[in-house]
């Protein structure tokens, strides 16, 4: 009798452990988390526009008025510079690491002059940049990322159909390029 | 002779069975522990941070959309009306009130997964703060139903479809801070259920 009870207790402890392990490691196992899907979408260092229909990686935009573009990056070697300019009623940027934790976010009201100009770098690269800041980065916002890989999401709003073109142009002309210091 | 293997089998089956069943149950309860409820609306303001509730991980684990940064504003969804009854297409649901405290907002109706309904492109797919028609005191009422209504109207597919309203506040000053409690969110109610 006692042995059966012991077996049941051991079983319950095992159930709790299994429950915790599954919950905490679920995002890594599904392969469907946002970062994996973005990598499946295409190369790094390019803004990929999303549409209302799911693309081949399964990403889509649910909101009928928002236009979204995403760029995955790896700043291990050189920093990355995000730039976008255009006249849209609203734009916002969010930078996430590979586990989809937010590192940084901003929108057009918190920008310098209304344009998007952000440099993403590791702490070592940032120290080097700050020591001798190139002229082109005089107005840029420098963001430090603890891990070199992640992705950036830029969203813009097109409140009416007539704003669609400006919103698409804003995202299509946005650049997500390595910054080599020249 | 079979006692030991039987006991081990008992322990293992309880461990695996209990672990898997309880995990599935906990994940299917969509109101994660990090949710904030304001009337009929629920939002997850911390979903994108490292402090996110792991039970609410489905956005990271399997969803097809991105999380929102704190400068953008979390989308809040309403699946039930203010009285707690489920929102279904057989009724028409006016939602309205004072505008929420945000620079811009968008509102659309979708299925319970948050995906918008595929409606005729000639019909309004959603509303935002620029296109909504307001009263003289800048409050507004939006009617969500399968039949066209005057004023602000969001279409639904015919039939008794459960739907979810998603309100996305862009650039709200209280996003990501404890001040979210002060937000006045639109009231959602059910009116005129059944055919008439």
Interface residues (C-beta under 8 A of the other chain):
Chain A: X3 X4 X6 X7 X8 X10 X11 X12 X13 X14 X15 X16 X17 X18 X19 X22 X23 X24 X26 X27 X30 X32 X33 X34 X37 X52 X54 X58 X59 X60 X61 X62 X63 X64 X65 X66 X68 X70 X89 X90 X92 X93 X94 X95 X96 X99 X100 X101 X102 X104 X105 X106 X107 X109 X110 X153 X155 X157 X159 X160
Chain B: X3 X7 X8 X10 X11 X12 X13 X14 X15 X16 X17 X18 X19 X20 X22 X23 X26 X27 X48 X49 X50 X52 X54 X55 X57 X60 X61 X62 X63 X64 X65 X66 X67 X68 X69 X70 X71 X72 X75 X103 X104 X106 X108 X110 X114 X115 X116 X125 X126 X128 X129 X130 X131 X166 X168 X170 X171
